[in-house]
Amino acid sequence: GDMRLIFREVLPILVPALLAYGLLLVAVAALAEAGLSYLGLSVPPPTPTLGQMMASEQSNVLDAPHAVFFPAGMLFLTIFALNLVGEEIQRRIDRRTSAA
């Protein structure tokens, strides 16, 4: 029936695409949260965020550059890793759909 067609034909193609898109949205959300917390518009200060860490140590960047660059590097690596995983999923989808 219709449900069998959906589960056998549509979902195997749709799920990896949605997963790749979801990973991209997580990366965008992480960057948006870091930007908002850098500006002081995110969670309250007792909760540590990468943006708050960068903002609080911005005035000491010449004395202790690692205090700013480690949170920035972690943000970069997180977003980069999410994008790499999303691209690999998309590449596998393209390979599978072009072979069919």
DRENMI-36329 format. One record per atom (N, C-alpha, C): residue number from 1; chain; residue in one letter; x, y, z; atom name. Coordinates in nm, 2 decimals, decimal comma. Last residue first. Layout:
N
(NUM; "A"; "A"; (X; Y; Z); "CA")
...
This chain:
100
(100; "A"; "A"; (2,16; 0,49; -0,88); "N")
(100; "A"; "A"; (2,03; 0,42; -0,90); "CA")
(100; "A"; "A"; (1,97; 0,45; -1,04); "C")
(99; "A"; "A"; (2,37; 0,65; -0,87); "N")
(99; "A"; "A"; (2,40; 0,51; -0,91); "CA")
(99; "A"; "A"; (2,27; 0,44; -0,94); "C")
(98; "A"; "S"; (2,27; 0,89; -0,77); "N")
(98; "A"; "S"; (2,32; 0,88; -0,91); "CA")
(98; "A"; "S"; (2,35; 0,74; -0,96); "C")
(97; "A"; "T"; (2,21; 0,81; -0,51); "N")
(97; "A"; "T"; (2,10; 0,85; -0,60); "CA")
(97; "A"; "T"; (2,14; 0,85; -0,74); "C")
(96; "A"; "R"; (2,46; 0,76; -0,40); "N")
(96; "A"; "R"; (2,36; 0,66; -0,40); "CA")
(96; "A"; "R"; (2,25; 0,69; -0,50); "C")
(95; "A"; "R"; (2,59; 1,01; -0,43); "N")
(95; "A"; "R"; (2,65; 0,89; -0,49); "CA")
(95; "A"; "R"; (2,54; 0,78; -0,50); "C")
(94; "A"; "D"; (2,42; 1,17; -0,28); "N")
(94; "A"; "D"; (2,44; 1,20; -0,42); "CA")
(94; "A"; "D"; (2,50; 1,08; -0,49); "C")
(93; "A"; "I"; (2,46; 1,06; -0,02); "N")
(93; "A"; "I"; (2,33; 1,06; -0,08); "CA")
(93; "A"; "I"; (2,34; 1,08; -0,23); "C")
(92; "A"; "R"; (2,73; 1,11; 0,01); "N")
(92; "A"; "R"; (2,69; 0,97; 0,01); "CA")
(92; "A"; "R"; (2,55; 0,96; -0,05); "C")
(91; "A"; "R"; (2,73; 1,38; 0,03); "N")
(91; "A"; "R"; (2,80; 1,32; -0,08); "CA")
(91; "A"; "R"; (2,76; 1,17; -0,09); "C")
(90; "A"; "Q"; (2,58; 1,43; 0,26); "N")
(90; "A"; "Q"; (2,52; 1,47; 0,13); "CA")
(90; "A"; "Q"; (2,60; 1,40; 0,01); "C")
(89; "A"; "I"; (2,75; 1,32; 0,45); "N")
(89; "A"; "I"; (2,62; 1,26; 0,43); "CA")
(89; "A"; "I"; (2,56; 1,30; 0,29); "C")
(88; "A"; "E"; (2,96; 1,50; 0,41); "N")
(88; "A"; "E"; (2,99; 1,36; 0,38); "CA")
(88; "A"; "E"; (2,85; 1,29; 0,36); "C")
(87; "A"; "E"; (2,84; 1,74; 0,49); "N")
(87; "A"; "E"; (2,89; 1,73; 0,35); "CA")
(87; "A"; "E"; (2,91; 1,58; 0,32); "C")
(86; "A"; "G"; (2,80; 1,68; 0,76); "N")
(86; "A"; "G"; (2,69; 1,71; 0,68); "CA")
(86; "A"; "G"; (2,72; 1,69; 0,53); "C")
(85; "A"; "V"; (3,07; 1,66; 0,85); "N")
(85; "A"; "V"; (2,98; 1,54; 0,86); "CA")
(85; "A"; "V"; (2,86; 1,56; 0,77); "C")
(84; "A"; "L"; (3,16; 1,92; 0,80); "N")
(84; "A"; "L"; (3,22; 1,81; 0,73); "CA")
(84; "A"; "L"; (3,13; 1,68; 0,74); "C")
(83; "A"; "N"; (2,99; 2,07; 0,97); "N")
(83; "A"; "N"; (2,98; 2,09; 0,82); "CA")
(83; "A"; "N"; (3,04; 1,97; 0,75); "C")
(82; "A"; "L"; (3,07; 1,98; 1,22); "N")
(82; "A"; "L"; (2,94; 1,96; 1,18); "CA")
(82; "A"; "L"; (2,92; 1,97; 1,03); "C")
(81; "A"; "A"; (3,34; 2,07; 1,21); "N")
(81; "A"; "A"; (3,31; 1,92; 1,22); "CA")
(81; "A"; "A"; (3,17; 1,90; 1,17); "C")
(80; "A"; "F"; (3,30; 2,35; 1,20); "N")
(80; "A"; "F"; (3,37; 2,28; 1,09); "CA")
(80; "A"; "F"; (3,34; 2,13; 1,09); "C")
(79; "A"; "I"; (3,18; 2,39; 1,45); "N")
(79; "A"; "I"; (3,11; 2,42; 1,33); "CA")
(79; "A"; "I"; (3,17; 2,35; 1,21); "C")
(78; "A"; "T"; (3,40; 2,31; 1,62); "N")
(78; "A"; "T"; (3,26; 2,25; 1,63); "CA")
(78; "A"; "T"; (3,18; 2,27; 1,50); "C")
(77; "A"; "L"; (3,61; 2,47; 1,54); "N")
(77; "A"; "L"; (3,62; 2,33; 1,52); "CA")
(77; "A"; "L"; (3,48; 2,26; 1,53); "C")
(76; "A"; "F"; (3,50; 2,73; 1,61); "N")
(76; "A"; "F"; (3,54; 2,70; 1,48); "CA")
(76; "A"; "F"; (3,54; 2,55; 1,45); "C")
(75; "A"; "L"; (3,48; 2,69; 1,89); "N")
(75; "A"; "L"; (3,36; 2,72; 1,81); "CA")
(75; "A"; "L"; (3,39; 2,69; 1,66); "C")
(74; "A"; "M"; (3,75; 2,65; 1,95); "N")
(74; "A"; "M"; (3,65; 2,54; 1,98); "CA")
(74; "A"; "M"; (3,52; 2,57; 1,90); "C")
(73; "A"; "G"; (3,85; 2,90; 1,88); "N")
(73; "A"; "G"; (3,90; 2,78; 1,81); "CA")
(73; "A"; "G"; (3,80; 2,66; 1,83); "C")
(72; "A"; "A"; (3,73; 3,06; 2,07); "N")
(72; "A"; "A"; (3,71; 3,08; 1,93); "CA")
(72; "A"; "A"; (3,75; 2,96; 1,85); "C")
(71; "A"; "P"; (3,84; 2,95; 2,31); "N")
(71; "A"; "P"; (3,69; 2,94; 2,28); "CA")
(71; "A"; "P"; (3,66; 2,96; 2,14); "C")
(70; "A"; "F"; (4,12; 3,01; 2,24); "N")
(70; "A"; "F"; (4,07; 2,87; 2,27); "CA")
(70; "A"; "F"; (3,92; 2,86; 2,25); "C")
(69; "A"; "F"; (4,14; 3,29; 2,22); "N")
(69; "A"; "F"; (4,16; 3,20; 2,10); "CA")
(69; "A"; "F"; (4,11; 3,06; 2,12); "C")
(68; "A"; "V"; (4,12; 3,40; 2,47); "N")
(68; "A"; "V"; (4,02; 3,43; 2,36); "CA")
(68; "A"; "V"; (4,02; 3,33; 2,25); "C")
(67; "A"; "A"; (4,32; 3,29; 2,61); "N")
(67; "A"; "A"; (4,19; 3,30; 2,68); "CA")
(67; "A"; "A"; (4,08; 3,34; 2,58); "C")
(66; "A"; "H"; (4,55; 3,32; 2,46); "N")
(66; "A"; "H"; (4,49; 3,19; 2,46); "CA")
(66; "A"; "H"; (4,35; 3,19; 2,52); "C")
(65; "A"; "P"; (4,64; 3,58; 2,51); "N")
(65; "A"; "P"; (4,56; 3,56; 2,39); "CA")
(65; "A"; "P"; (4,49; 3,42; 2,39); "C")
(64; "A"; "A"; (4,69; 3,77; 2,75); "N")
(64; "A"; "A"; (4,66; 3,62; 2,75); "CA")
(64; "A"; "A"; (4,57; 3,59; 2,63); "C")
(63; "A"; "D"; (4,76; 4,03; 2,68); "N")
(63; "A"; "D"; (4,83; 3,96; 2,79); "CA")
(63; "A"; "D"; (4,81; 3,81; 2,79); "C")
(62; "A"; "L"; (4,59; 4,09; 2,47); "N")
(62; "A"; "L"; (4,74; 4,10; 2,45); "CA")
(62; "A"; "L"; (4,81; 4,03; 2,56); "C")
(61; "A"; "V"; (4,33; 4,04; 2,57); "N")
(61; "A"; "V"; (4,38; 3,96; 2,46); "CA")
(61; "A"; "V"; (4,53; 3,98; 2,43); "C")
(60; "A"; "N"; (4,18; 4,15; 2,77); "N")
(60; "A"; "N"; (4,31; 4,09; 2,80); "CA")
(60; "A"; "N"; (4,38; 4,02; 2,69); "C")
(59; "A"; "S"; (3,94; 4,22; 2,66); "N")
(59; "A"; "S"; (4,03; 4,33; 2,70); "CA")
(59; "A"; "S"; (4,17; 4,28; 2,74); "C")
(58; "A"; "Q"; (3,82; 3,97; 2,62); "N")
(58; "A"; "Q"; (3,86; 4,05; 2,51); "CA")
(58; "A"; "Q"; (3,96; 4,16; 2,54); "C")
(57; "A"; "E"; (3,72; 3,80; 2,81); "N")
(57; "A"; "E"; (3,87; 3,81; 2,80); "CA")
(57; "A"; "E"; (3,91; 3,90; 2,68); "C")
(56; "A"; "S"; (3,45; 3,82; 2,77); "N")
(56; "A"; "S"; (3,50; 3,85; 2,90); "CA")
(56; "A"; "S"; (3,65; 3,87; 2,90); "C")
(55; "A"; "A"; (3,41; 3,73; 2,51); "N")
(55; "A"; "A"; (3,38; 3,87; 2,54); "CA")
(55; "A"; "A"; (3,44; 3,91; 2,67); "C")
(54; "A"; "M"; (3,48; 3,46; 2,52); "N")
(54; "A"; "M"; (3,55; 3,55; 2,43); "CA")
(54; "A"; "M"; (3,53; 3,69; 2,47); "C")
(53; "A"; "M"; (3,29; 3,37; 2,71); "N")
(53; "A"; "M"; (3,43; 3,35; 2,73); "CA")
(53; "A"; "M"; (3,51; 3,45; 2,65); "C")
(52; "A"; "Q"; (3,05; 3,42; 2,57); "N")
(52; "A"; "Q"; (3,08; 3,50; 2,69); "CA")
(52; "A"; "Q"; (3,23; 3,49; 2,73); "C")
(51; "A"; "G"; (3,08; 3,24; 2,36); "N")
(51; "A"; "G"; (3,07; 3,38; 2,33); "CA")
(51; "A"; "G"; (3,10; 3,47; 2,45); "C")
(50; "A"; "L"; (3,07; 2,99; 2,49); "N")
(50; "A"; "L"; (3,19; 3,03; 2,42); "CA")
(50; "A"; "L"; (3,19; 3,18; 2,39); "C")
(49; "A"; "T"; (2,94; 3,01; 2,82); "N")
(49; "A"; "T"; (2,92; 2,99; 2,68); "CA")
(49; "A"; "T"; (3,05; 3,04; 2,61); "C")
(48; "A"; "P"; (2,83; 2,92; 3,15); "N")
(48; "A"; "P"; (2,94; 2,95; 3,06); "CA")
(48; "A"; "P"; (2,90; 2,92; 2,91); "C")
(47; "A"; "T"; (2,61; 3,09; 3,36); "N")
(47; "A"; "T"; (2,62; 2,97; 3,26); "CA")
(47; "A"; "T"; (2,73; 3,01; 3,16); "C")
(46; "A"; "P"; (2,62; 3,33; 3,49); "N")
(46; "A"; "P"; (2,68; 3,21; 3,56); "CA")
(46; "A"; "P"; (2,70; 3,09; 3,46); "C")
(45; "A"; "P"; (2,50; 3,53; 3,29); "N")
(45; "A"; "P"; (2,64; 3,50; 3,31); "CA")
(45; "A"; "P"; (2,69; 3,38; 3,39); "C")
(44; "A"; "P"; (2,21; 3,39; 3,11); "N")
(44; "A"; "P"; (2,27; 3,47; 3,22); "CA")
(44; "A"; "P"; (2,42; 3,43; 3,25); "C")
(43; "A"; "V"; (2,22; 3,36; 2,75); "N")
(43; "A"; "V"; (2,19; 3,31; 2,88); "CA")
(43; "A"; "V"; (2,26; 3,39; 2,99); "C")
(42; "A"; "S"; (2,24; 3,66; 2,56); "N")
(42; "A"; "S"; (2,21; 3,51; 2,56); "CA")
(42; "A"; "S"; (2,18; 3,48; 2,71); "C")
(41; "A"; "L"; (2,35; 3,90; 2,50); "N")
(41; "A"; "L"; (2,21; 3,88; 2,48); "CA")
(41; "A"; "L"; (2,16; 3,74; 2,49); "C")
(40; "A"; "G"; (2,62; 3,97; 2,49); "N")
(40; "A"; "G"; (2,55; 3,98; 2,62); "CA")
(40; "A"; "G"; (2,40; 3,96; 2,61); "C")
(39; "A"; "L"; (2,76; 3,93; 2,26); "N")
(39; "A"; "L"; (2,70; 4,06; 2,28); "CA")
(39; "A"; "L"; (2,63; 4,08; 2,41); "C")
(38; "A"; "Y"; (2,82; 3,67; 2,30); "N")
(38; "A"; "Y"; (2,93; 3,76; 2,29); "CA")
(38; "A"; "Y"; (2,88; 3,90; 2,31); "C")
(37; "A"; "S"; (2,57; 3,56; 2,27); "N")
(37; "A"; "S"; (2,62; 3,56; 2,41); "CA")
(37; "A"; "S"; (2,75; 3,65; 2,41); "C")
(36; "A"; "L"; (2,53; 3,59; 2,00); "N")
(36; "A"; "L"; (2,44; 3,66; 2,09); "CA")
(36; "A"; "L"; (2,50; 3,67; 2,23); "C")
(35; "A"; "G"; (2,74; 3,43; 1,90); "N")
(35; "A"; "G"; (2,73; 3,57; 1,87); "CA")
(35; "A"; "G"; (2,64; 3,65; 1,96); "C")
(34; "A"; "A"; (2,66; 3,18; 2,00); "N")
(34; "A"; "A"; (2,79; 3,24; 2,04); "CA")
(34; "A"; "A"; (2,79; 3,39; 2,01); "C")
(33; "A"; "E"; (2,42; 3,14; 1,87); "N")
(33; "A"; "E"; (2,42; 3,15; 2,02); "CA")
(33; "A"; "E"; (2,55; 3,22; 2,07); "C")
(32; "A"; "A"; (2,50; 3,13; 1,60); "N")
(32; "A"; "A"; (2,41; 3,24; 1,65); "CA")
(32; "A"; "A"; (2,41; 3,25; 1,80); "C")
(31; "A"; "L"; (2,66; 2,90; 1,61); "N")
(31; "A"; "L"; (2,72; 3,03; 1,58); "CA")
(31; "A"; "L"; (2,63; 3,15; 1,62); "C")
(30; "A"; "A"; (2,46; 2,71; 1,67); "N")
(30; "A"; "A"; (2,58; 2,73; 1,76); "CA")
(30; "A"; "A"; (2,65; 2,87; 1,74); "C")
(29; "A"; "A"; (2,29; 2,74; 1,45); "N")
(29; "A"; "A"; (2,24; 2,77; 1,59); "CA")
(29; "A"; "A"; (2,36; 2,80; 1,69); "C")
(28; "A"; "V"; (2,45; 2,65; 1,25); "N")
(28; "A"; "V"; (2,41; 2,79; 1,24); "CA")
(28; "A"; "V"; (2,36; 2,83; 1,38); "C")
(27; "A"; "A"; (2,48; 2,38; 1,33); "N")
(27; "A"; "A"; (2,60; 2,47; 1,32); "CA")
(27; "A"; "A"; (2,56; 2,61; 1,32); "C")
(26; "A"; "V"; (2,22; 2,30; 1,32); "N")
(26; "A"; "V"; (2,29; 2,29; 1,45); "CA")
(26; "A"; "V"; (2,41; 2,38; 1,44); "C")
(25; "A"; "L"; (2,18; 2,32; 1,04); "N")
(25; "A"; "L"; (2,10; 2,40; 1,13); "CA")
(25; "A"; "L"; (2,16; 2,41; 1,27); "C")
(24; "A"; "L"; (2,35; 2,11; 0,95); "N")
(24; "A"; "L"; (2,37; 2,25; 0,91); "CA")
(24; "A"; "L"; (2,30; 2,35; 1,01); "C")
(23; "A"; "L"; (2,21; 1,89; 1,06); "N")
(23; "A"; "L"; (2,35; 1,93; 1,11); "CA")
(23; "A"; "L"; (2,39; 2,07; 1,07); "C")
(22; "A"; "G"; (1,98; 1,90; 0,91); "N")
(22; "A"; "G"; (1,97; 1,92; 1,06); "CA")
(22; "A"; "G"; (2,11; 1,96; 1,11); "C")
(21; "A"; "Y"; (2,07; 1,84; 0,66); "N")
(21; "A"; "Y"; (2,01; 1,97; 0,68); "CA")
(21; "A"; "Y"; (2,01; 2,00; 0,83); "C")
(20; "A"; "A"; (2,15; 1,57; 0,71); "N")
(20; "A"; "A"; (2,25; 1,67; 0,66); "CA")
(20; "A"; "A"; (2,20; 1,81; 0,69); "C")
(19; "A"; "L"; (1,89; 1,47; 0,78); "N")
(19; "A"; "L"; (2,00; 1,47; 0,87); "CA")
(19; "A"; "L"; (2,11; 1,57; 0,84); "C")
(18; "A"; "L"; (1,75; 1,50; 0,54); "N")
(18; "A"; "L"; (1,71; 1,57; 0,66); "CA")
(18; "A"; "L"; (1,82; 1,58; 0,76); "C")
(17; "A"; "A"; (1,90; 1,32; 0,38); "N")
(17; "A"; "A"; (1,90; 1,46; 0,35); "CA")
(17; "A"; "A"; (1,85; 1,55; 0,46); "C")
(16; "A"; "P"; (1,85; 1,07; 0,52); "N")
(16; "A"; "P"; (1,99; 1,13; 0,51); "CA")
(16; "A"; "P"; (1,99; 1,28; 0,47); "C")
(15; "A"; "V"; (1,56; 1,07; 0,48); "N")
(15; "A"; "V"; (1,62; 1,07; 0,61); "CA")
(15; "A"; "V"; (1,76; 1,12; 0,61); "C")
(14; "A"; "L"; (1,50; 1,04; 0,20); "N")
(14; "A"; "L"; (1,46; 1,16; 0,27); "CA")
(14; "A"; "L"; (1,54; 1,17; 0,40); "C")
(13; "A"; "I"; (1,57; 0,79; 0,11); "N")
(13; "A"; "I"; (1,63; 0,91; 0,05); "CA")
(13; "A"; "I"; (1,61; 1,03; 0,13); "C")
(12; "A"; "P"; (1,42; 0,62; 0,28); "N")
(12; "A"; "P"; (1,56; 0,60; 0,26); "CA")
(12; "A"; "P"; (1,64; 0,71; 0,19); "C")
(11; "A"; "L"; (1,15; 0,73; 0,24); "N")
(11; "A"; "L"; (1,23; 0,75; 0,36); "CA")
(11; "A"; "L"; (1,37; 0,72; 0,35); "C")
(10; "A"; "V"; (1,06; 0,63; -0,02); "N")
(10; "A"; "V"; (1,08; 0,77; 0,01); "CA")
(10; "A"; "V"; (1,17; 0,80; 0,13); "C")
(9; "A"; "E"; (1,06; 0,35; -0,03); "N")
(9; "A"; "E"; (1,11; 0,43; -0,14); "CA")
(9; "A"; "E"; (1,15; 0,57; -0,10); "C")
(8; "A"; "R"; (0,96; 0,22; 0,20); "N")
(8; "A"; "R"; (1,06; 0,15; 0,12); "CA")
(8; "A"; "R"; (1,13; 0,25; 0,02); "C")
(7; "A"; "F"; (0,77; 0,39; 0,32); "N")
(7; "A"; "F"; (0,88; 0,34; 0,40); "CA")
(7; "A"; "F"; (0,99; 0,28; 0,32); "C")
(6; "A"; "I"; (0,60; 0,45; 0,10); "N")
(6; "A"; "I"; (0,67; 0,56; 0,17); "CA")
(6; "A"; "I"; (0,79; 0,50; 0,24); "C")
(5; "A"; "L"; (0,51; 0,19; 0,04); "N")
(5; "A"; "L"; (0,58; 0,27; -0,06); "CA")
(5; "A"; "L"; (0,66; 0,38; 0,00); "C")
(4; "A"; "R"; (0,37; 0,13; 0,27); "N")
(4; "A"; "R"; (0,49; 0,05; 0,23); "CA")
(4; "A"; "R"; (0,57; 0,12; 0,13); "C")
(3; "A"; "M"; (0,17; 0,32; 0,26); "N")
(3; "A"; "M"; (0,27; 0,33; 0,36); "CA")
(3; "A"; "M"; (0,39; 0,25; 0,33); "C")
(2; "A"; "D"; (0,02; 0,23; 0,03); "N")
(2; "A"; "D"; (0,09; 0,36; 0,03); "CA")
(2; "A"; "D"; (0,20; 0,37; 0,14); "C")
(1; "A"; "G"; (0,08; -0,12; 0,00); "N")
(1; "A"; "G"; (0,00; 0,00; 0,00); "CA")
(1; "A"; "G"; (0,09; 0,13; 0,00); "C")
